[in-house]
């Protein structure tokens, strides 16, 4: 297992190994198979390569003949076992606040986890992915994360919260009905990414575990932990994408304005992007294309609403751009995706 893989808290692998061992499975042998030793899992805050974390879940699924092991295991885990990060989420006032705090302090628990809440307020959508492994290699780990997230929300609110939709980037052609039943909504596999969409009313639900005083203390601890961790700043392209995504609907995406937000002159900005093999216009164009396809596929927004969200003043301009990107119209694309 590559030692350079981003590190992830060992708690879930430790608990899964204990469950397997008590069930008569050779947990220690399975740990060795993915390059882990039981001693590496011990102690609060113990960290292991995320690739090993994901691989162990896959090995466990094969060993137990449970193709939905990640989904099932996530339904049984107490988010408080995630330590500081779990308690920060549970101490938050509402579901939305809890999810935002998970995003803000995710590095306390994992260097591999990425969470995107940019569409949480507008569409109720949270996205996540992991560095260090991808595709079929993370299937069980990703499904575990999704089911555990929903389990924590249900327990903290005392409500049987059902997302509007759940989607996974990986493919699955067996036992898919199990996912629909647990989440209480359609679950899609082979999507553009991992995402859960919640109702706004559910995001506003108060958490029974909310504690503003405790939250303030825990956030302080989180900030201290993050201050001691080496930073991995986003690339220039990632910074541009985030700034543009936040400003599309306001029409504040002129290149000089974005360059100024980054503390760069337009000339220096263009030169640095060129050195990366891209340009500002190319980044904006690709971002609009990705968002357009996402909105058409995953929402009931009208074409005029999508055009507005993408920063177009006219639907005809959006139609023209979409045909240039895909060779078809937005309406035809939407129809082909929902069949």
Secondary structure, DSSP 8 states (H G I E B T S, - for coil): --TTS-EEESHHHHHHHHHHHHTT--HHHHHHHTT--GGGG-STT-EEEHHHHHHHHHHHHHHHT-TTHHHHHHTT--GGGGTHHHHHHHHSSBHHHHHHHHHHTGGGTBSSEEEE-TTHHHH-EEEEEESS--GGGGHHHHHHHHHHHHHHHHHHHTS----SEEEESS---SSHHHHHHHHTS-EEES-SSEEEE--HHHHT-B-TT--HHHHHHHHHHHHHHHHHS------HHHHHHHHHHHHGGGT---HHHHHHHTT--HHHHHHHHHHTT--HHHHHHHHHHHHHHHHHHH----HHHHHHHTT-S-HHHHHHHHHHHHSS-HHHHHHHHH-
